C-alpha cells in the first residue's frame, strides 16, 4: 500500500501550481515556463492517484454497506460483486501509480547524441558498426524521431570505424540510453572460405544532448585547433582549413569535426558533441557514487559492459542484462523488433527500482 501522505503531497503541489498559473502570483516568463512544465508533468500522476484513491474510498463504502444490518440481500450481493471487481482492478492501479512515483531521470526528455565505434574484429567490426548505425536510423524513423548524421569515418571495406548522430524527438534519451555498452556479433564473414564464425564487437555510447543551461564550459578550458580536412588515405578533401578539433583541457575529452565545408558549422557540431560528452562524464561519475549498491543497473550507460550478442547463423539476439533471447534478428536489425527489447529493459529496470524502494 502506498503511504497516503505521499499521494497527498502530489495533489497539494498540483493545486499550488494551478493557483500560481491562474494569476494568483505575478510570475516572470521563465518562472511561468518552469511551473507549466512541472504542472503538465504532475497532471497524469495526479489523475492516476485520484483514480486509485477513489477506488480505495469506494471499496471502504462497499465494505460498510455489506457489513450494515440495514442492507437487504439483493443490495449486499450487488455490493459484493462491485467490491470484487474493484479488488481485481486495484493491484494494477497501484502498480501504475508506483511507476509514476519512481524517481525520474532528469535527462529522459532530452534528445541524444549517439556514437558507434568499431571495436575488435577489424573490417568485420566496422561492418557491424554500420549495421548498428542503420538499425538505430530505422528505429528512429519508426518512432517518428529526427536522425541527423553528424560525422562518419568510413572503413575501407565498408561500414564505419566511427559514426555519430543527433537523435531528436519525444522520449529519445529515455529509450536509447538502454543501448549504451558493448555489442558483439557472431557471423561468417563474406571473405571466409572455411565457413568459420567470427566474433567482432562495436561500442555504443548514448549521451543526453545538452543546452548551455545544463552545463557550464569556460572558454579558457578549451583548446581549438583548425586544420585542413582529409579523406580516406590522407588525401585532402577540402582546400580550406575547415576541420575543427576541440579539446576540453580539464577532462582531456577531444572532439573532431570535418564533415562540413564550413569551419563555423564544424565548430558548432564539435561543440554540441563536446558538451554532451563532458555532461555524460559528469553524470557517469555522479551515478557511480549514487548506485554503488545497485550493480545491476540496467540503464547505467557503462560502455565497457558487454550488453548484447547478435548471432547471425542462429538468427538470434541475446541481451545479457536481462537474459532475453529473441529469434528475430532480421526484425531487430530492421529497427521494428528493437522496441520489444527496449520495452523489456525498461520494465526490468522499473521492477528493480520498485524492489529497491520496498527494501
N, C-alpha and C positions, 0 to 999 in steps of 0.2 A: 504493500500500500504506500502510495506517495504521500509524504507529510503534507497536511492541509496548509500549514503556514507557507510552505514553499510555493504552492499553487496560488495562494492569495497574493503573494509578492508580485507575481506576474500580472495579475488582474489589476492590482492597485497601480503598478507602474504604467500599465496601458492607459488607465483612466487619467493619470497625471499628464502623460504625453498628449492625450486627446485635448485636455484642458489648455495646455501650452500652445498647441497648434490652432485652437479655436480663437486665439487672440486674448487669452487670459493674461498673457505676459507679452511685453514687446521683445521681439527676437530679431537678431541680425539675420541676413540671408544665409550665412554659413551655419548658424545655430539651427535655423529652420530646416535646412537640408539634413543636418545631423539627426535632429529629432524625428523628422519624417521617416528617415531610414530606419531608426530604432522602432518607430511605431509600426511600420509595414512589416518588419522582421518579427515583431511580437504578435501581430494580429492573428496569424494562423495558430500560434501557440495558445493564445488566449481562447480562441474559438474551440479548439480541441479540448482545452482544460475545462471550459464551461460545459461541453458535452459530457465530459467524464464526471464532473461534479453533479450535473443534473441527473445522470444515471444513478449515482450513489444516493442522491436525495429521493429519487423516485423509488428505489429499492427499499429505502427506510420506510416510506409511506405505505408501500405494499405490505411490508412485514407487519406494520402496525394494524393495517386493515385485516390481515389474516388472523392476527392474534386477538382482535376485538370480538367480544361476545355478540355484539350487535350486527356483525356481518353475516348475511344469510349464506347458505351453501353455494348458491349459484355465483354470487359475487366473490366468495372465497376461492372457488375453483378458477374463476377468471383471473383473480389476483395472483394465484399460484402459478398460472400459466405465464402471465406477464413477468413475474419475478424470475422464472426460469430463463425466459428469453433474455432478460437483462443480465443475469448471471453469466449466460453464454457469451454475451457481447462484451462484458466488462474487461476480460483479460486483454483482448485486442485493443480496446480503447486505452487501457492503462499502458500497454506497450507503446502505442503511438505517442502518448504524452511523454513517457520516459525518453523516447528517442529525441523528441523535440527539446527536452531539457538537458540533453548531453551538451557538454561544453563545445562550442562551435570553433572550428579552426578559422581564425581571422582572415586567412588567405583564400578560403573556399570560393568566395565570389570573384576572385581575381582571374584575369587571363593568365596564360602561361607561356614561358619560353621552354621549348622542347629541344633538347640536344641529344643527338645519337652519334656514338663513336664506335668504329670498328675496333674490336679487341683482338684476342689471339686468334690466329687462323688465316692470316694473310688475305689473299683475294677473296676467299670464301667468306671471311668475316665482313669484308666490305660489301659483298653482295647481300649478305644477311642484314647489314645495317640499312641497305637500300630497301629491302623487303619491309623492315620495321617502319621506316620512314613513310613508305607508301601506305602501310596499314593504318598509321595514325592519320594520314592525309584523307583516306577514305572514311575512316571513323568520324573525323571532324565534319566531313561533308554530310554524313548521315545524321549527325547531331545538330546540323544547321549552324555549325561554327565557321569562323573565317580562319583559313590556314594560309599564313603568309611565309613563304620561304625567305629566310634572311641571309643565309650563306651556306654554300656546299663546297666540299672538297672531294672531287670525284677520284675514284681509283682507276688505274689503267685498265683493269679487266671488267669495269662496270661497278655499279654500287657506289658507296660513299665511304671515304675514310672518316669524314665528319659531316654532319648536316644539322643546321639549326633553323627552327621555325618559330614564329609567333602564332599562338592559337588564341583566338578571342571569341567570346560568346558567353551565354549564361551557364554557370556551373562548371567552367572548363577545369580550373585547378582542383575542384572537389572530386573530379573523376580521374583526371590524368595523373594526379600525384601518386596513385597506386601503381603506376607503370615504371616508376624510378627504380633502377637497380640493374643487375646483370642478367642479360637474356642469352640463352645458349641454344644453338641449333645443331641438330644431328641430321646429316643428309649425305647422299652420294654426289660429289661434285661432277659437273658435266665432263671435266677433263680426266676423271678417274676411270681407268680402263678395267681395273680389277673388281669394280663394284663395291669397294670398301666405303663404309660410312665414316665421314669425317666430322669432328666436333669443332665448332668455332663459336665465337662469342661477340657480343656487342653490349655496350653500356648505354642506358637511357637515363638522362637527367631531366627532371621536370621542376622548373622553378617558377614561383609566382612572378608575374610581370608587375613591376612596381613603378609607382609615380615618385616624383621628388619629395612629396609629403611623407612617403613611407620610410625614406632613408636619406640621411644627410651625408653627402660625399663632398669634401672640401677640394677645391681646385688644386691646392698645394699638395694634396695626396696623390695627384695623378701625373703620370709622365706620358706625353702623347708624341708618338713618332709618326711621321708622314713619309711614305716611300712609294716606289712605283709598283703597281700590281703585276704579279707574274702568273702565268698559266701553267699547265702541266709541262714538265720538263724544263721549267725555269724561263720559258720564253716570255717576253714582255707582252702583256695583253692590252697595255694602255700606255700611251705616250706621255701622260702627265702623272705627276706624283699624287695619286688619288687614294691609295690604300692607307688605312689608318690602324695603328696599334696603340691601345691604351693600357697602361699598367697601373693598377691600384697599389701604390707603394706599401701601405701597411700590411696588406694581406698577400701581395705578390700575384694576385689574380690578374691575368692578362687576356685581353680580347683583341682579335684582329678582324678587320672587315675590309674586303676589297671587291665585293661583287658589283657595287655601283660604280658608275663612271664619275660620279660627283664626290669629291672629298667630303663635302658637307653631309651628304646622305650617309656615307660610310661612317662618318663620325657619330651621327645620330644613332645609327643601328648599333654601333660598337658600345655606345654609352648605355643604350637600352639593355643590352645583354650584360654589361659590366654591373649595372645597378642590381639586376636580378641575381647575378652570381654572388655579389657581396651580401645582399639581403639574405639569400639562401644559406650562405655560410654562417651568418649570424644566427639565423633561425635554427640551423642544424645544431649549433653549439648550445642554444637555449633548450632545445628539445632533448638533447642528450642528457643535460643536467636534470630536467624535469622527469624524464621517463627512464631513469637508470633502473627502476624497479619493474619496468614493463618491456622486457627484452623482445617480446613477440610483436612489438608494434608493427602493424601492417603497412600503414601509410607513412613510414618513417623517412622514406626517400634515401635510404642508405645505398649509394650506388655500388658499394663493394659487395653487397649481398647478392647471391645468385637467386633470382626470384622465379625464373620460368625456363622451361625447356620446350623447344619446338622440334618434334621428331617427325621428319618427313616420311620415312619408309612406313611408319605406322599411322600417319595422318593424325598424330596425337599432340596435344598441348597439355603440359602439366604445370600448374602453379604450385611451387613448393611451399609457399607460406601457409596455404590452407588445404594442401593435399587435394587439389581439384584437378581431375583429369578429364578432358573432353576430346572425343574423337571427331573433331570437326575443324581440323587445322585450316582447310581451304576457306571456310566461312570466317574464321578468326582473322586470317591474313587479309581477307577482303573487307575487313572492318565490321561486317554485320554481326559476327559472332563475338566480337570483343566486349560488347555491352554486358553479355551474360557473365563473363569473367569479372568485369569491374563491379557489377552488382553483387556478385558473390563475395568479393573482397570487402565491399562497403558493409554488407550485412554482418560478416565475420568481425570486422573492426568495431562495429556498433555493439555487437554481443560482448566483445572483450571489454569495451568501455563500461557497459552496464554491469558486468560482473565485477569490475574493479570498484564501481560506485557502491555496490552492495556489501563489499568487504571493508 
